[in-house]
Amino acid sequence: MRVRILFSKSGVLRFIGHLDVQRALERAARRAGLPLKYSQGFSPRAKINLACALPLGFTSQAEVADLWLEHPLPPEEVHDALKRSMPPGLDLLALALVDDTFPSLQSCVRAAVYRITFIEFVPDLEQRVQRIIDAKEITRQKGGKIYDLKPLIVKINPLPQENELGQKLELVLSATEGATGRPDEVLDEMGIALQNAQIHRVALLFESGSQPSKKK
Amino acid sequence: MEIERTLERVLLNVQKPGRYIGGELNQIKKDWDSVAIHVALVFPDIYDIGMSNLGLAILYDILNRRSDVAAERAYAPWSDMEGVMRTAGIPLYTLESKKPLNAFDIVGFSLPYETLYTNVLNMLDLGGIPLFTAQRDETHPLIIAGGHATYNPEPMADFIDAFVIGEGEEVIEEIITCYQTWKSARASRSELLQALAGIWGVYVPCLYRVEYHTDGAVASIQATTPSAPLPVLKRIVPRLPKPVTRLIVPNIDTIHNRIAIEIMRGCTRGCRFCHAGMITRPVRERSVEEIITAVDEALAWTGFEEVGLLSLSSSDYTHILELVERISTRYQGKNLNISLPSLRIESFSIELMERLKSSRRSGFTLAPEAATERMRNLINKPLPTDQLLETTRQIFQHGWHNLKLYFMIGHPSETIEDVRAIIDLCQTIRREGAKIIGSRAQVTAGVSTFVPKPHTPFQWVPCDRLEHIEAKLAILKHGLRGKGLKLNWNSPENTLLEAWLSRGDRRMAQVIYHAWNRGAKFDAWKEHFRFDLWMEAFQVASLSPDFYTHRERPLDEVFPWEHINASVRKKFLAEDYLWSLRGQTRIDCRQQCFACGILPTFTELRRQNPGEYWQCPEVREKRIPVEEIASMGPVGR
């Protein structure tokens, strides 16, 4: 049985990496007494797939993962047991059954929506955004690789704010296999220090038909 | 709050920020102002290592069960984080409340091995606490330490206010009570230290005076106050308390990321080099029932994928077969990996491993320690070479590909032939393995250097010279090459540091201080260890390193740890040392009691805990004839 879960990552857990989250989900499922499916071989791994790695330091309300169980169980039961067993900082928001023949999660993700909140006032935020919008090409270098950031930016726009503090930015970045944009790269291009930004993933956008159901 | 806010800004600039955040499942965070006593439990190395320390997990559990105490954790920041902390002005803090170390009432360090000592100084410094006990007053936390290394507390005596010698489960509560009484009486620090010295197992170094002969050897150790016991007897618990099952589940990977359940404490084998085997006597075992219940509970609390059934010698646990059978049946198909360390070299061990066989099959590890029967007899780990070869053959036949063999070099009686024999043995085993499973057969030799540890029969023996060790290692490196053979070794310089620190006297504190002052820290880490700083520190302190490690001690030498009674008698150790020189071995003391000193010391405890729970002979109720009582006179015996 394959189940798809939607969960959040918050608080200090934003400082743990992708593999650590995978391990945390495995342990949560084990505490819940769920019959996780394991791979064969010398070092069996629990079959858990995360849709899209969340960079270190970001919080999220839109983490999606597929888990495989050895035998079918009522989804409500799986949901309740897992919800109770999640560690502090990871919360289960929804769970749905997924047909085992569906393509992998990673291959269905199209884009990620981020909300960036600035801790200190950023002067000329509008202009900085406009420069990104107007750019034809944004050449960046990451890990020794030169790439164009521009086509990875689907959308960028400041969000309405009540006062000078709490400036916010909405950012939609491509998140397909091999073409994933990073919010920290965009910020750097805008001349904004990463330390001045709280980055929160609001949603993952999937190819239509593969989106996880919000109902459990 | 301040620390927390600053942290958030800097954590993305360091490797593995998950080390510094806390917030794990099963962490206990109490409302700071709701508890009277705050204790920081500190492991002087990084989180990844410290989180696997069972001793601190036990104390964390015991202390946090009390409503009047909050126990929190602190680990050494890795050098990148230390730099960030010093720049940003973040003091060393605990993971739970993010409070600086100097806000605690008691700071307790775990000292399982000696190469952590400079980290203790560094952590005190980072925590805003004066390094030397003499510099601290009533406004500073009480600094305590325990763990195997503290059976010779002397090198750290100037830095630690009070040591716990032995097992901490009961004494920690007595220390809390004592501290609380003192705190409410608003008495002086010296009164606190005096009171602590009255607790069985607590050693307060500043209440003792050490005199030296002109050659530097210890002349005498005296208590300077009647409240300080001499000798200080190690603390033991008569029965092992229920294992801790609410273990903290780390959010990042750690060295032993698993449930640890101690199945037995102590060892009856009597290997002469083994510090743990001498200081953890008597042997006490947990019941199979208790262990299985604990595993069940711990799995429900944690969800870990691995359980380590810990002891110094798993094969010697009385009900090992029953335990292994029941555990393997119970958790079959649950993808639970069960590790059973320290197995004897015999086919029965393979049977045990075979029953535990999960689908994970890493290597099989054996510790013959020496490659010749002569050396094995000398260290009292007797084993016929035929049996060793037969066991390794069977290991390959049962499907293991990787065999790890642990050896020790550097005993003064060792010859070059004994060292060469390691190569021959590994090659033979690898050849035999290849006959059975072909070229996949892999033999890895792990070679460490012998340290003559305090409280062992080898405490009189000198260390091998550095150049000899290097020559021996060169032979091994040359011989253990080629397909299917691998050699791992410990740095001989690092072992030498371990030897100085484990054998040193009080004057070593100056060496430790100067080494730290020059930048020594994380001495157990290859990338940080700086031998040159230690040599400089010895010079500054005007002490000779060789004096501590390269001198055969006369049998009547007063050791720096003479006042610490590990309850195995010096006379017994000396006799065992002389036996070793004749190649004479002792059998497992479960078969015959050699009167090491445990029973006379703990007669009453043994009498109160009869049966097979302790692996020492029974002590019967004393039956004193009526006429003898009459002759005792009015005051009795």
Contacts between the chains, C-beta under 8 A, distances in Angstrom:
chain1	res1	chain2	res2	distance
A	11	B	23	6.5
A	12	B	21	3.9
A	12	B	22	6.9
A	12	B	23	4.4
A	13	B	21	7.9
A	13	B	23	6.9
A	13	B	251	6.6
A	15	B	11	5.6
A	15	B	12	7.9
A	15	B	17	4.0
A	15	B	18	5.3
A	15	B	20	7.8
A	15	B	21	5.2
A	16	B	18	4.5
A	16	B	21	8.0
A	16	B	251	4.7
A	16	B	252	5.9
A	17	B	18	7.4
A	17	B	252	7.7
A	19	B	253	7.9
A	20	B	18	6.5
A	20	B	251	5.8
A	20	B	252	5.3
A	20	B	253	7.1
A	23	B	253	7.4
A	24	B	251	6.7
A	26	B	303	7.5
A	26	B	305	7.3
A	27	B	25	8.0
A	27	B	249	6.3
A	27	B	302	6.9
A	27	B	303	3.5
A	27	B	304	6.8
A	27	B	305	7.6
A	28	B	303	6.5
A	29	B	303	7.5
A	30	B	299	7.4
A	30	B	303	3.7
A	30	B	304	7.8
A	30	B	305	7.1
A	31	B	299	7.9
A	31	B	300	6.6
A	31	B	301	7.6
A	31	B	302	7.1
A	31	B	303	3.8
A	36	B	335	7.4
A	38	B	335	5.0
A	40	B	359	7.2
A	41	B	359	7.2
A	42	B	359	7.2
A	42	B	360	6.3
A	42	B	361	6.1
A	42	B	362	7.9
A	43	B	360	5.5
A	44	B	335	5.9
A	44	B	359	5.4
A	44	B	360	6.8
A	46	B	335	7.6
A	56	B	12	6.6
A	56	B	17	7.0
A	57	B	11	7.5
A	57	B	12	4.8
A	57	B	17	7.9
A	85	B	303	7.3
A	87	B	24	7.3
A	87	B	25	4.1
A	87	B	249	6.8
A	87	B	251	7.5
A	88	B	23	5.8
A	88	B	24	7.7
A	88	B	25	6.4
A	89	B	23	6.3
A	89	B	251	7.9
A	194	B	12	6.6
A	195	B	9	5.0
A	195	B	12	7.3
